[in-house]
Amino acid sequence: MEAVEVEEITRVFEPRRRSGTRVVALEEVSLTVPTGEIHGLLGPNGAGKTTLVKILSTVLLPTSGKARVLGHDVVDETEAVRPLIGIVFGGERGLYWRLTGRQNLEYWGALYKLSSRGAKARAQQLLERVGMVDKADERVEEYSRGMKQRLHLARGLMGDGKVLFLDEPTTGMDPLAAREFRSLIGELRDEGRTILLATHDMVEAEMVCDRVTLIDRGKVIATESPRTLGQVLSRFQRIDVEGVPPAVLDEIRAMRGVMSVTAVDGAGTRIEVDEEGATQLVLERLVDAGATSVRTSLPSLEEVYVQLIGERGMEI
Amino acid sequence: MRGLLAGFRLELHVVRANPDSLIPLVTAPLFAIIFLAIVRQGGRSDLEPDALMAPVLMSLWWIALVQAGSMITADRWQAVLEPLIAAPTSLASVLVGRIAFLMCVGLLSFFEVWLAGWLIFGVSIPFEHPLELALTLAATALAMAGAAVAFAALFVMTRNAYTFINSASFPFYVLGGVLVPVAYLPDWIEPVSSVLFLSWSADLLRATLKEPAVDDFWGRLGMVLVLGAITFVLGRAILFYVLHRMRAKGELATA
């Protein structure tokens, strides 16, 4: 059985005021996540990742389409879905700040129908797991952002959900804590859980996910393994250059793998390549031509999305 | 039942961590002193029990209106509402548990005004019908809890709940006969008051403190419970509607 099935989900936010604009947060999004997979939902802010996570966790209704978690419809069978899922929403909020970390966890344990003793034991176990035992009896308002995020994660695990939805879970964590967190995600998969990880961090997605779905402006662009995705993304590179004669630029424009050569603000030129190895050839020609300034960089995720959309068109 | 207990325990922690929600326990004895002073000055010692009961009802109403009424709104602002909705326990049961704790806190005002009246004016609550008094207080607290569920659901729909909260206290004290028995007010108020459990509670509480025996006690207590239950059912229906609407519009969380 698939852990998560999404079939042509669309979600439109109507404007609250007449002057507002209608926002299509998701447009006929489909994806499946097999049981036991860590699936990344990768996209920039506003891509629709959180909207999808909210629909799957039953807190938001889709405008159209169907979604199921472990075979249960997220709209019609919320009572069956809710005990099966754990949610970690990103950000600092989402906890009772005046309560201690332990009190927060025990409360959520009770909401997941654990006995008082069971909730205490599970809270202790999870506090140890996320390295928060020493701070467990301090008020959440005294926690750092990273500590709150770890407590969020512990809270998401209180219900022992079979499917976990993690929405930007490493936001605010220091690099070490984020690394520990990623290793924890691996442990959770080894326990047989399915994880849907919404993130805008390509490195994070590449490190922990079995497959990644690229999403942008409410549309799925591609679903690939991180390795395949990495290969696709690494093809794209851009070179900003100054002081190159127009004849040389024409020559470069004709080179294999060069996607575009465009003037930038009248001061320089941007060359974009979309084939492995092309960058090196272009750089060699630029140096030979006596370019006064050469700088290479990777395009942003959004720029790559645009390229991917252009390449794949409607078939994706 | 677990949700109810979870809510009860949560509110215990919240109140311990945030004692300003106990303000009605500070104001209740002060109101008792003011009201006792007024009735004494007016030479109406027969109204002393009324003066003592009014602050108790005011405390319970204020807690139901302000503390309980703003619960969902506060959870929404803290971004706790979304994970709460996504949990397997119903929000209504958690809410009732939280409100139940607050009502227990509110009932402490009864003992406070008793103590204040005795210490300052040497006036004690006349326990003419103690069983009836206890039952009426319990029924009133239950009905208040029902009203609080309705308030909580209604307030989350409004952009500025606190304006409504502030304007919904004293009008109800008047309509509910909390400060002055409804019988002393213009006749046209009575039909409105008679559909409020608060007016039945207030009349019954006063009656349990005086001789002779309470007239039609069980019928009147039944009215408090029935009106409270209707308020609760209405509150649950509003809550269900509001949550569905918020899920549909994507308003469970604030930006």
Contacts between the chains, C-beta under 8 A, distances in Angstrom:
chain1	res1	chain2	res2	distance
A	11	B	250	7.9
A	13	B	249	7.8
A	13	B	250	5.8
A	14	B	249	7.7
A	51	B	250	7.8
A	54	B	82	7.2
A	54	B	250	7.6
A	57	B	82	7.8
A	57	B	86	4.7
A	58	B	85	7.2
A	58	B	86	5.5
A	58	B	247	7.9
A	59	B	82	4.7
A	59	B	85	5.1
A	59	B	86	5.3
A	59	B	247	6.3
A	59	B	252	5.4
A	60	B	247	5.9
A	60	B	250	5.4
A	60	B	252	7.3
A	61	B	247	5.0
A	61	B	248	4.9
A	79	B	88	7.2
A	82	B	86	6.0
A	82	B	87	6.3
A	82	B	88	4.4
A	83	B	88	4.4
A	85	B	86	6.9
A	87	B	82	7.8
A	87	B	83	5.7
A	87	B	86	5.5
A	89	B	79	7.1
A	89	B	82	6.6
A	89	B	83	6.9
A	91	B	79	6.9
A	93	B	78	5.8
A	93	B	79	3.6
A	93	B	80	7.8
A	94	B	78	7.2
A	94	B	79	4.3
A	94	B	80	6.0
A	94	B	82	7.5
A	94	B	83	6.2
A	95	B	78	7.5
A	95	B	80	7.1
A	96	B	10	7.6
A	96	B	13	7.7
A	96	B	14	6.9
A	96	B	78	6.9
A	96	B	80	6.6
A	97	B	78	7.2
A	98	B	14	6.6
A	98	B	17	3.8
A	98	B	18	5.3
A	99	B	10	7.9
A	99	B	13	5.2
A	99	B	14	7.0
A	99	B	17	6.1
A	103	B	13	5.1
A	106	B	9	8.0
A	107	B	6	6.0
A	107	B	9	7.1
A	107	B	10	5.0
A	107	B	13	7.7
A	108	B	83	7.6
A	108	B	87	7.1
A	110	B	2	5.7
A	110	B	3	7.5
A	110	B	5	6.8
A	110	B	6	3.4
A	110	B	9	7.2
A	110	B	89	7.5
A	111	B	2	8.0
A	111	B	3	6.8
A	111	B	6	5.7
A	111	B	84	7.0
A	111	B	87	4.0
A	111	B	88	7.1
A	111	B	89	4.5
A	111	B	94	7.0
A	112	B	87	6.2
A	112	B	88	6.2
A	112	B	89	7.6
A	113	B	2	5.4
A	113	B	88	6.1
A	113	B	89	6.7
A	139	B	17	7.1
A	155	B	83	7.2
A	159	B	87	7.1
A	159	B	88	7.3
